[in-house]
Amino acid sequence: MNEKPDWAEVVRLAARGDGVTADGRFLPGVVPGDRVARDGRVQRGPNHQPPPCRHFGACGGCQMQHVSDAAYAGFVEDRIVWALNGVGIKPRAILPVNLSPPHSRRRASLRAVRVGKSVRIGFNAEGSHSLVDLEECHILAPALFALIAPLRALLPPWLSERKAIGITLTESDSGIDMLLANVSADSLASIERLTEFAAAEGLARLSVEGPGGVETIVERTAPALRMGGASVTIPPAAFLQASREGEAALVAAVRDIVGPAAPVADLFCGLGTFALPLSRAATVIAADAAGPAIAALAAAARASGRPIKAVHRDLFRKPFSAAECKPFGAIVFDPPRAGATAQAAEIAQSAVPTVAAVSCNPSTFARDAEKLVSGGYILGRIWPVAQFRWSTHVELVAEFVR
């Protein structure tokens, strides 16, 4: 008589999306509530859903389409809690996860390659440099996905078997901005081809990037976004929050934390995602190392009459010192994934009463939070944001007060 298999329940999701069983196994493709036998058989639980996309499992754009929204929200919150547990910090409150809907990604970086006579465009396969040719996509905004087929027809003259082209697409309020990397426009024929494509597809702007940098081929209208009631013209390939819904959630949390405080410093400010909304009620000093973004923010502030001083400054090499932080009623900082070790250390030594920390990496956030807490701050509320739907990418806004 055969023995019954030894079943173990999946109790959580690990940082890379694998399911973790009660007996400590890390297994792909399973979710909390599933049960897994020693022989590999799976009994699916209520949190296991059919992936909506045919490319799931191969494409690296999504890792968690098989996870219900409730379990996915639990994963997002757990990522933040685990990171903070590692440095011995417990927030006063964690608010519900804000999850961006499908088809909401307004900015994407794709790759194009040539295989025989066909052009493939898509994301890299999970854990690989091979490319998944997208026939459908449930994360991209529809207007961005609609450009993939026309791009397959456009790109063959620039593609050889061993060449790849980078494609950055951004959906602005005034149209789509496209940047093609590794594409030359050094002849009249190539310029005409790109110009005709931009007109046919209704692009706001089309630029190319080569050894000499970025060159705009055609700008039919300036790609612009409304931020805090002001219009900002987007430089090619500038950083932008991935979805409008995600951006709105982040801005609402920052405004809640800052309240009536003034003046405000917005460090790692980019195009002014937070500086422009905050400038409706306070003077803002906004700093970032990205020159084109700072120039765009400064122009938007002048045009809208906002009290923003835009400063071009590398905050990794030259963070705002504790003394420079002294005048501010609140500080907002939103560093890249590497975090802001030096800047957090200076803020920790300051007397600024309120800090809003925005992060796209729970691990480096926890490291920076440890510095702030050791300097006397209390970690209050945390707003988790999941705007990279179905990915393991987690963002958050955190409140620190003295």
C-alpha positions as a Markdown table, in Angstrom:
| # | Residue | x | y | z |
|---|---|---|---|---|
| 1 | Met | 0.0 | 0.0 | 0.0 |
| 2 | Asn | 1.4 | 3.4 | -1.0 |
| 3 | Glu | 2.0 | 5.9 | 1.8 |
| 4 | Lys | 0.2 | 9.3 | 1.6 |
| 5 | Pro | 2.5 | 12.1 | 0.4 |
| 6 | Asp | 3.9 | 14.4 | 3.1 |
| 7 | Trp | 2.1 | 17.7 | 2.4 |
| 8 | Ala | 3.4 | 21.2 | 3.6 |
| 9 | Glu | 1.5 | 24.4 | 3.3 |
| 10 | Val | 3.0 | 27.5 | 1.6 |
| 11 | Val | 3.1 | 30.1 | 4.3 |
| 12 | Arg | 4.6 | 33.2 | 2.6 |
| 13 | Leu | 6.3 | 34.6 | -0.5 |
| 14 | Ala | 10.1 | 35.2 | -0.5 |
| 15 | Ala | 11.6 | 38.4 | -1.8 |
| 16 | Arg | 12.0 | 37.1 | -5.3 |
| 17 | Gly | 8.4 | 35.7 | -5.4 |
| 18 | Asp | 9.1 | 32.1 | -4.6 |
| 19 | Gly | 6.7 | 30.4 | -2.2 |
| 20 | Val | 8.1 | 29.3 | 1.1 |
| 21 | Thr | 6.6 | 26.2 | 2.7 |
| 22 | Ala | 6.1 | 25.6 | 6.4 |
| 23 | Asp | 9.0 | 23.1 | 6.3 |
| 24 | Gly | 11.4 | 25.7 | 4.8 |
| 25 | Arg | 11.4 | 24.9 | 1.1 |
| 26 | Phe | 11.6 | 27.7 | -1.5 |
| 27 | Leu | 9.5 | 26.8 | -4.6 |
| 28 | Pro | 8.6 | 28.8 | -7.7 |
| 29 | Gly | 5.0 | 29.1 | -8.9 |
| 30 | Val | 3.3 | 28.5 | -5.6 |
| 31 | Val | 1.5 | 31.0 | -3.3 |
| 32 | Pro | 0.4 | 31.2 | 0.4 |
| 33 | Gly | -2.4 | 28.7 | 0.9 |
| 34 | Asp | -1.2 | 26.2 | -1.6 |
| 35 | Arg | -0.1 | 22.8 | -0.3 |
| 36 | Val | 3.0 | 21.0 | -1.8 |
| 37 | Ala | 3.8 | 17.3 | -1.5 |
| 38 | Arg | 7.3 | 15.9 | -1.1 |
| 39 | Asp | 7.0 | 14.5 | -4.6 |
| 40 | Gly | 6.3 | 17.9 | -6.1 |
| 41 | Arg | 2.5 | 17.7 | -6.5 |
| 42 | Val | 0.6 | 21.0 | -5.7 |
| 43 | Gln | -2.9 | 21.5 | -4.3 |
| 44 | Arg | -3.8 | 25.1 | -5.2 |
| 45 | Gly | -5.4 | 27.2 | -2.6 |
| 46 | Pro | -7.6 | 30.3 | -2.8 |
| 47 | Asn | -4.8 | 32.7 | -3.4 |
| 48 | His | -3.6 | 31.0 | -6.6 |
| 49 | Gln | -5.1 | 32.6 | -9.7 |
| 50 | Pro | -4.7 | 31.9 | -13.4 |
| 51 | Pro | -2.1 | 34.2 | -14.9 |
| 52 | Pro | -3.7 | 36.5 | -17.5 |
| 53 | Cys | -0.8 | 36.6 | -19.9 |
| 54 | Arg | 0.5 | 33.9 | -22.2 |
| 55 | His | 4.1 | 35.0 | -21.6 |
| 56 | Phe | 3.9 | 34.5 | -17.9 |
| 57 | Gly | 6.7 | 32.2 | -16.7 |
| 58 | Ala | 9.0 | 33.2 | -19.5 |
| 59 | Cys | 8.9 | 37.0 | -19.6 |
| 60 | Gly | 10.8 | 38.9 | -16.9 |
| 61 | Gly | 8.3 | 41.8 | -16.8 |
| 62 | Cys | 6.1 | 40.0 | -14.3 |
| 63 | Gln | 6.9 | 37.4 | -11.6 |
| 64 | Met | 3.6 | 37.2 | -9.7 |
| 65 | Gln | 0.6 | 37.1 | -12.0 |
| 66 | His | -0.4 | 33.8 | -10.4 |
| 67 | Val | -0.9 | 35.5 | -7.0 |
| 68 | Ser | -4.2 | 37.0 | -5.9 |
| 69 | Asp | -4.4 | 40.7 | -5.2 |
| 70 | Ala | -4.9 | 40.0 | -1.5 |
| 71 | Ala | -1.8 | 37.7 | -1.3 |
| 72 | Tyr | 0.2 | 40.1 | -3.4 |
| 73 | Ala | -0.6 | 43.0 | -1.0 |
| 74 | Gly | 0.5 | 40.8 | 1.9 |
| 75 | Phe | 3.8 | 40.2 | 0.1 |
| 76 | Val | 4.3 | 43.9 | -0.4 |
| 77 | Glu | 3.7 | 44.6 | 3.3 |
| 78 | Asp | 5.9 | 41.7 | 4.4 |
| 79 | Arg | 8.8 | 42.9 | 2.3 |
| 80 | Ile | 8.8 | 46.1 | 4.3 |
| 81 | Val | 8.2 | 44.5 | 7.7 |
| 82 | Trp | 11.0 | 41.9 | 7.1 |
| 83 | Ala | 13.5 | 44.6 | 6.2 |
| 84 | Leu | 12.6 | 46.7 | 9.3 |
| 85 | Asn | 12.7 | 43.7 | 11.5 |
| 86 | Gly | 16.3 | 43.2 | 10.4 |
| 87 | Val | 17.3 | 46.5 | 12.0 |
| 88 | Gly | 15.0 | 46.2 | 15.0 |
| 89 | Ile | 12.5 | 48.9 | 14.0 |
| 90 | Lys | 8.7 | 48.7 | 14.2 |
| 91 | Pro | 6.6 | 51.4 | 12.7 |
| 92 | Arg | 3.6 | 52.8 | 14.5 |
| 93 | Ala | 1.2 | 51.9 | 11.6 |
| 94 | Ile | 1.3 | 50.3 | 8.2 |
| 95 | Leu | -1.5 | 51.6 | 5.9 |
| 96 | Pro | -3.2 | 49.5 | 3.2 |
| 97 | Val | -1.2 | 48.7 | 0.1 |
| 98 | Asn | -1.9 | 50.9 | -2.9 |
| 99 | Leu | -1.9 | 48.6 | -6.0 |
| 100 | Ser | -1.8 | 50.0 | -9.5 |
| 101 | Pro | -4.3 | 48.4 | -11.9 |
| 102 | Pro | -3.4 | 46.3 | -15.0 |
| 103 | His | -2.4 | 48.2 | -18.2 |
| 104 | Ser | -1.2 | 51.2 | -16.2 |
| 105 | Arg | 2.6 | 51.3 | -16.8 |
| 106 | Arg | 3.2 | 54.6 | -18.5 |
| 107 | Arg | 6.9 | 54.2 | -18.9 |
| 108 | Ala | 8.8 | 51.1 | -20.1 |
| 109 | Ser | 12.2 | 50.1 | -21.4 |
| 110 | Leu | 12.1 | 47.4 | -24.0 |
| 111 | Arg | 14.7 | 45.8 | -26.3 |
| 112 | Ala | 14.5 | 44.9 | -30.0 |
| 113 | Val | 16.6 | 42.2 | -31.7 |
| 114 | Arg | 16.6 | 40.5 | -35.1 |
| 115 | Val | 16.3 | 36.8 | -35.5 |
| 116 | Gly | 16.4 | 35.8 | -39.1 |
| 117 | Lys | 14.0 | 38.0 | -41.0 |
| 118 | Ser | 11.9 | 38.8 | -37.9 |
| 119 | Val | 12.2 | 41.6 | -35.3 |
| 120 | Arg | 11.5 | 40.7 | -31.7 |
| 121 | Ile | 10.5 | 43.3 | -29.2 |
| 122 | Gly | 9.9 | 42.8 | -25.5 |
| 123 | Phe | 11.4 | 42.3 | -22.1 |
| 124 | Asn | 14.2 | 39.9 | -21.2 |
| 125 | Ala | 13.3 | 36.4 | -20.1 |
| 126 | Glu | 13.4 | 35.9 | -16.3 |
| 127 | Gly | 17.0 | 35.5 | -15.3 |
| 128 | Ser | 18.3 | 35.6 | -18.8 |
| 129 | His | 19.5 | 37.9 | -21.6 |
| 130 | Ser | 17.2 | 36.2 | -24.1 |
| 131 | Leu | 14.2 | 38.2 | -25.2 |
| 132 | Val | 10.5 | 37.4 | -25.0 |
| 133 | Asp | 8.7 | 38.7 | -28.1 |
| 134 | Leu | 5.6 | 40.4 | -26.8 |
| 135 | Glu | 2.3 | 39.3 | -28.4 |
| 136 | Glu | 0.3 | 40.7 | -25.4 |
| 137 | Cys | 1.1 | 42.7 | -22.3 |
| 138 | His | -1.1 | 43.2 | -19.2 |
| 139 | Ile | 1.1 | 45.8 | -17.5 |
| 140 | Leu | 1.8 | 48.4 | -20.3 |
| 141 | Ala | -0.6 | 51.2 | -21.0 |
| 142 | Pro | -2.5 | 50.3 | -24.2 |
| 143 | Ala | -1.0 | 53.3 | -26.1 |
| 144 | Leu | 2.5 | 52.0 | -25.4 |
| 145 | Phe | 1.8 | 48.4 | -26.4 |
| 146 | Ala | 0.1 | 49.6 | -29.6 |
| 147 | Leu | 3.5 | 50.8 | -30.8 |
| 148 | Ile | 5.2 | 47.4 | -30.7 |
| 149 | Ala | 3.9 | 46.2 | -34.1 |
| 150 | Pro | 4.8 | 49.4 | -35.9 |
| 151 | Leu | 8.2 | 49.3 | -34.4 |
| 152 | Arg | 8.8 | 45.8 | -35.7 |
| 153 | Ala | 8.2 | 47.3 | -39.2 |
| 154 | Leu | 10.4 | 50.4 | -38.5 |
| 155 | Leu | 13.6 | 48.9 | -37.1 |
| 156 | Pro | 14.9 | 46.3 | -39.6 |
| 157 | Pro | 17.3 | 48.8 | -41.4 |
| 158 | Trp | 19.1 | 49.4 | -38.1 |
| 159 | Leu | 19.2 | 45.8 | -36.9 |
| 160 | Ser | 21.7 | 43.2 | -37.6 |
| 161 | Glu | 21.8 | 39.7 | -36.1 |
| 162 | Arg | 24.2 | 40.7 | -33.3 |
| 163 | Lys | 22.8 | 44.1 | -32.6 |
| 164 | Ala | 20.1 | 45.2 | -30.1 |
| 165 | Ile | 18.1 | 48.4 | -29.9 |
| 166 | Gly | 16.9 | 49.9 | -26.7 |
| 167 | Ile | 13.4 | 51.4 | -26.7 |
| 168 | Thr | 12.2 | 53.7 | -24.0 |
| 169 | Leu | 8.6 | 54.7 | -24.2 |
| 170 | Thr | 6.9 | 57.3 | -22.0 |
| 171 | Glu | 3.2 | 58.3 | -22.1 |
| 172 | Ser | 2.9 | 61.9 | -21.3 |
| 173 | Asp | -0.2 | 64.1 | -21.1 |
| 174 | Ser | 0.6 | 65.5 | -24.6 |
| 175 | Gly | 1.6 | 62.3 | -26.3 |
| 176 | Ile | 4.2 | 59.5 | -26.3 |
| 177 | Asp | 7.9 | 60.2 | -26.0 |
| 178 | Met | 10.1 | 57.6 | -27.7 |
| 179 | Leu | 13.9 | 57.2 | -27.3 |
| 180 | Leu | 15.7 | 54.6 | -29.5 |
| 181 | Ala | 19.2 | 53.7 | -28.3 |
| 182 | Asn | 21.8 | 52.3 | -30.7 |
| 183 | Val | 20.0 | 53.9 | -33.7 |
| 184 | Ser | 21.9 | 56.3 | -36.0 |
| 185 | Ala | 20.2 | 59.1 | -37.9 |
| 186 | Asp | 23.1 | 60.2 | -40.0 |
| 187 | Ser | 21.5 | 60.2 | -43.4 |
| 188 | Leu | 18.6 | 62.0 | -44.9 |
| 189 | Ala | 16.8 | 58.7 | -45.6 |
| 190 | Ser | 17.0 | 57.6 | -41.9 |
| 191 | Ile | 15.9 | 61.0 | -40.7 |
| 192 | Glu | 12.9 | 60.9 | -43.1 |
| 193 | Arg | 12.0 | 57.4 | -42.1 |
| 194 | Leu | 12.0 | 58.3 | -38.4 |
| 195 | Thr | 10.1 | 61.5 | -39.0 |
| 196 | Glu | 7.4 | 59.8 | -41.0 |
| 197 | Phe | 7.1 | 57.1 | -38.3 |
| 198 | Ala | 6.6 | 59.8 | -35.6 |
| 199 | Ala | 3.9 | 61.5 | -37.7 |
| 200 | Ala | 2.1 | 58.2 | -38.6 |
| 201 | Glu | 2.0 | 57.1 | -35.0 |
| 202 | Gly | 1.2 | 60.5 | -33.5 |
| 203 | Leu | 4.3 | 60.6 | -31.3 |
| 204 | Ala | 5.0 | 63.8 | -29.3 |
| 205 | Arg | 8.8 | 63.4 | -29.7 |
| 206 | Leu | 11.2 | 60.8 | -31.2 |
| 207 | Ser | 14.9 | 60.9 | -30.2 |
| 208 | Val | 17.8 | 58.6 | -30.8 |
| 209 | Glu | 20.8 | 57.9 | -28.6 |
| 210 | Gly | 24.2 | 56.9 | -29.9 |
| 211 | Pro | 27.9 | 57.5 | -29.1 |
| 212 | Gly | 27.4 | 61.2 | -29.3 |
| 213 | Gly | 24.5 | 61.3 | -26.9 |
| 214 | Val | 20.8 | 62.0 | -27.3 |
| 215 | Glu | 19.6 | 63.7 | -30.4 |
| 216 | Thr | 15.9 | 64.7 | -30.9 |
| 217 | Ile | 14.9 | 63.9 | -34.5 |
| 218 | Val | 11.4 | 65.3 | -34.4 |
| 219 | Glu | 9.3 | 67.0 | -31.7 |
| 220 | Arg | 5.7 | 67.5 | -32.8 |
| 221 | Thr | 4.7 | 68.8 | -29.4 |
| 222 | Ala | 6.6 | 69.0 | -26.1 |
| 223 | Pro | 6.0 | 65.8 | -24.0 |
| 224 | Ala | 4.7 | 67.3 | -20.8 |
| 225 | Leu | 3.0 | 66.1 | -17.5 |
| 226 | Arg | 0.9 | 68.0 | -15.0 |
| 227 | Met | 2.5 | 67.8 | -11.5 |
| 228 | Gly | 0.8 | 69.6 | -8.7 |
| 229 | Gly | -1.1 | 71.8 | -11.2 |
| 230 | Ala | 2.0 | 72.8 | -13.1 |
| 231 | Ser | 3.2 | 71.6 | -16.5 |
| 232 | Val | 6.6 | 70.0 | -16.7 |
| 233 | Thr | 8.3 | 69.2 | -20.1 |
| 234 | Ile | 10.0 | 65.8 | -19.8 |
| 235 | Pro | 13.6 | 65.5 | -21.0 |
| 236 | Pro | 14.3 | 62.3 | -23.0 |
| 237 | Ala | 14.6 | 59.2 | -20.7 |
| 238 | Ala | 14.0 | 61.2 | -17.5 |
| 239 | Phe | 13.0 | 59.3 | -14.4 |
| 240 | Leu | 9.2 | 59.1 | -14.0 |
| 241 | Gln | 7.0 | 57.2 | -11.6 |
| 242 | Ala | 5.8 | 54.1 | -13.3 |
| 243 | Ser | 2.0 | 54.7 | -13.2 |
| 244 | Arg | -0.2 | 57.7 | -12.6 |
| 245 | Glu | -2.0 | 55.8 | -9.8 |
| 246 | Gly | 1.3 | 55.1 | -8.1 |
| 247 | Glu | 2.5 | 58.6 | -8.4 |
| 248 | Ala | -0.8 | 59.9 | -6.9 |
| 249 | Ala | -0.5 | 57.6 | -4.0 |
| 250 | Leu | 3.1 | 58.6 | -3.2 |
| 251 | Val | 2.2 | 62.3 | -3.5 |
| 252 | Ala | -0.8 | 62.0 | -1.3 |
| 253 | Ala | 1.3 | 60.3 | 1.4 |
| 254 | Val | 4.1 | 62.9 | 1.3 |
| 255 | Arg | 1.6 | 65.8 | 1.5 |
| 256 | Asp | -0.1 | 64.1 | 4.5 |
| 257 | Ile | 3.3 | 63.8 | 6.3 |
| 258 | Val | 4.5 | 67.3 | 5.4 |
| 259 | Gly | 1.2 | 69.0 | 6.3 |
| 260 | Pro | 1.6 | 72.8 | 6.8 |
| 261 | Ala | 5.4 | 72.6 | 7.5 |
| 262 | Ala | 7.5 | 75.3 | 5.7 |
| 263 | Pro | 9.9 | 75.7 | 4.2 |
| 264 | Val | 10.5 | 72.2 | 2.7 |
| 265 | Ala | 13.5 | 70.5 | 1.2 |
| 266 | Asp | 12.9 | 68.0 | -1.6 |
| 267 | Leu | 16.1 | 65.9 | -2.0 |
| 268 | Phe | 16.6 | 63.7 | -5.0 |
| 269 | Cys | 13.7 | 65.7 | -6.5 |
| 270 | Gly | 13.8 | 64.6 | -10.1 |
| 271 | Leu | 11.2 | 66.5 | -12.2 |
| 272 | Gly | 9.4 | 67.8 | -9.2 |
| 273 | Thr | 7.0 | 65.0 | -8.4 |
| 274 | Phe | 6.8 | 66.2 | -4.8 |
| 275 | Ala | 8.3 | 69.7 | -5.1 |
| 276 | Leu | 5.5 | 71.1 | -7.4 |
| 277 | Pro | 2.5 | 69.8 | -5.3 |
| 278 | Leu | 4.2 | 71.0 | -2.1 |
| 279 | Ser | 5.0 | 74.4 | -3.6 |
| 280 | Arg | 1.3 | 75.3 | -3.6 |
| 281 | Ala | 1.6 | 75.9 | 0.2 |
| 282 | Ala | 5.3 | 76.3 | 1.0 |
| 283 | Thr | 8.7 | 77.5 | -0.4 |
| 284 | Val | 10.6 | 74.4 | -1.6 |
| 285 | Ile | 14.3 | 73.9 | -2.1 |
| 286 | Ala | 14.6 | 71.0 | -4.6 |
| 287 | Ala | 17.9 | 69.3 | -5.3 |
| 288 | Asp | 19.1 | 66.5 | -7.7 |
| 289 | Ala | 22.1 | 65.5 | -9.7 |
| 290 | Ala | 20.1 | 65.0 | -12.9 |
| 291 | Gly | 20.8 | 68.2 | -14.8 |
| 292 | Pro | 18.1 | 67.9 | -17.4 |
| 293 | Ala | 15.5 | 67.1 | -14.8 |
| 294 | Ile | 16.5 | 70.0 | -12.6 |
| 295 | Ala | 16.4 | 72.4 | -15.6 |
| 296 | Ala | 12.9 | 71.1 | -16.5 |
| 297 | Leu | 11.7 | 71.6 | -12.9 |
| 298 | Ala | 13.2 | 75.2 | -12.8 |
| 299 | Ala | 11.4 | 76.1 | -16.1 |
| 300 | Ala | 8.1 | 74.7 | -14.8 |
| 301 | Ala | 8.5 | 76.6 | -11.5 |
| 302 | Arg | 9.1 | 79.9 | -13.4 |
| 303 | Ala | 6.2 | 79.3 | -15.8 |
| 304 | Ser | 3.8 | 78.6 | -13.0 |
| 305 | Gly | 5.1 | 81.2 | -10.5 |
| 306 | Arg | 5.9 | 78.6 | -7.9 |
| 307 | Pro | 8.3 | 79.3 | -5.0 |
| 308 | Ile | 10.8 | 76.6 | -5.9 |
| 309 | Lys | 14.6 | 77.0 | -5.9 |
| 310 | Ala | 16.0 | 74.1 | -8.1 |
| 311 | Val | 19.6 | 73.1 | -7.2 |
| 312 | His | 21.8 | 70.9 | -9.3 |
| 313 | Arg | 23.7 | 68.9 | -6.7 |
| 314 | Asp | 25.1 | 65.4 | -6.3 |
| 315 | Leu | 23.6 | 64.4 | -2.9 |
| 316 | Phe | 25.7 | 61.3 | -2.7 |
| 317 | Arg | 29.0 | 63.2 | -2.8 |
| 318 | Lys | 27.6 | 66.4 | -1.3 |
| 319 | Pro | 24.6 | 65.8 | 0.9 |
| 320 | Phe | 22.8 | 68.6 | 2.6 |
| 321 | Ser | 24.6 | 68.9 | 5.9 |
| 322 | Ala | 22.9 | 69.0 | 9.3 |
| 323 | Ala | 23.5 | 72.7 | 9.4 |
| 324 | Glu | 22.0 | 73.2 | 5.9 |
| 325 | Cys | 18.9 | 71.2 | 7.0 |
| 326 | Lys | 18.3 | 73.4 | 10.0 |
| 327 | Pro | 15.9 | 76.0 | 8.4 |
| 328 | Phe | 13.5 | 73.4 | 7.1 |
| 329 | Gly | 10.2 | 72.5 | 8.7 |
| 330 | Ala | 10.1 | 69.2 | 6.7 |
| 331 | Ile | 12.4 | 67.3 | 4.4 |
| 332 | Val | 11.4 | 64.9 | 1.7 |
| 333 | Phe | 14.0 | 62.5 | 0.2 |
| 334 | Asp | 13.5 | 60.0 | -2.6 |
| 335 | Pro | 16.8 | 58.4 | -3.5 |
| 336 | Pro | 17.5 | 55.7 | -6.1 |
| 337 | Arg | 17.5 | 52.0 | -5.2 |
| 338 | Ala | 20.9 | 52.4 | -3.5 |
| 339 | Gly | 19.4 | 54.5 | -0.8 |
| 340 | Ala | 20.8 | 57.7 | 0.7 |
| 341 | Thr | 23.3 | 56.6 | 3.4 |
| 342 | Ala | 25.2 | 59.9 | 3.6 |
| 343 | Gln | 22.1 | 62.1 | 3.3 |
| 344 | Ala | 20.2 | 60.1 | 5.9 |
| 345 | Ala | 23.1 | 60.4 | 8.3 |
| 346 | Glu | 23.1 | 64.2 | 8.0 |
| 347 | Ile | 19.3 | 64.5 | 8.4 |
| 348 | Ala | 19.7 | 62.3 | 11.6 |
| 349 | Gln | 22.0 | 64.9 | 13.1 |
| 350 | Ser | 19.6 | 67.7 | 12.3 |
| 351 | Ala | 16.6 | 69.1 | 14.3 |
| 352 | Val | 14.2 | 69.0 | 11.4 |
| 353 | Pro | 10.8 | 68.0 | 13.0 |
| 354 | Thr | 9.3 | 66.0 | 10.1 |
| 355 | Val | 10.9 | 63.8 | 7.4 |
| 356 | Ala | 9.1 | 62.0 | 4.6 |
| 357 | Ala | 11.2 | 59.1 | 3.2 |
| 358 | Val | 10.2 | 57.7 | -0.2 |
| 359 | Ser | 11.9 | 54.5 | -1.2 |
| 360 | Cys | 11.9 | 51.9 | -4.0 |
| 361 | Asn | 14.0 | 49.4 | -2.1 |
| 362 | Pro | 12.9 | 48.1 | 1.4 |
| 363 | Ser | 16.4 | 46.9 | 2.2 |
| 364 | Thr | 18.1 | 50.3 | 1.7 |
| 365 | Phe | 15.2 | 52.0 | 3.3 |
| 366 | Ala | 15.6 | 50.0 | 6.4 |
| 367 | Arg | 19.3 | 50.9 | 6.5 |
| 368 | Asp | 18.5 | 54.6 | 6.1 |
| 369 | Ala | 15.7 | 54.3 | 8.7 |
| 370 | Glu | 18.1 | 52.9 | 11.2 |
| 371 | Lys | 20.3 | 56.0 | 10.9 |
| 372 | Leu | 17.3 | 58.3 | 11.4 |
| 373 | Val | 16.0 | 56.3 | 14.4 |
| 374 | Ser | 19.4 | 56.3 | 16.0 |
| 375 | Gly | 19.4 | 60.0 | 15.6 |
| 376 | Gly | 16.2 | 60.4 | 17.6 |
| 377 | Tyr | 13.5 | 60.1 | 15.0 |
| 378 | Ile | 10.4 | 57.9 | 15.5 |
| 379 | Leu | 9.1 | 55.9 | 12.6 |
| 380 | Gly | 5.4 | 56.6 | 12.4 |
| 381 | Arg | 3.2 | 55.6 | 9.4 |
| 382 | Ile | 4.2 | 53.7 | 6.3 |
| 383 | Trp | 2.3 | 53.8 | 3.0 |
| 384 | Pro | 3.2 | 50.7 | 0.9 |
| 385 | Val | 2.8 | 51.3 | -2.9 |
| 386 | Ala | 2.9 | 48.6 | -5.6 |
| 387 | Gln | 2.9 | 50.4 | -8.9 |
| 388 | Phe | 5.0 | 47.8 | -10.7 |
| 389 | Arg | 2.0 | 45.4 | -10.6 |
| 390 | Trp | 2.9 | 41.7 | -10.5 |
| 391 | Ser | 6.6 | 42.3 | -9.9 |
| 392 | Thr | 8.7 | 42.0 | -6.8 |
| 393 | His | 9.4 | 45.7 | -6.9 |
| 394 | Val | 8.1 | 47.4 | -3.7 |
| 395 | Glu | 7.8 | 51.2 | -3.0 |
| 396 | Leu | 6.8 | 53.1 | 0.1 |
| 397 | Val | 6.5 | 56.4 | 1.9 |
| 398 | Ala | 7.5 | 56.6 | 5.6 |
| 399 | Glu | 6.9 | 59.2 | 8.2 |
| 400 | Phe | 9.6 | 60.2 | 10.7 |
| 401 | Val | 9.0 | 62.7 | 13.4 |
| 402 | Arg | 10.9 | 64.0 | 16.4 |
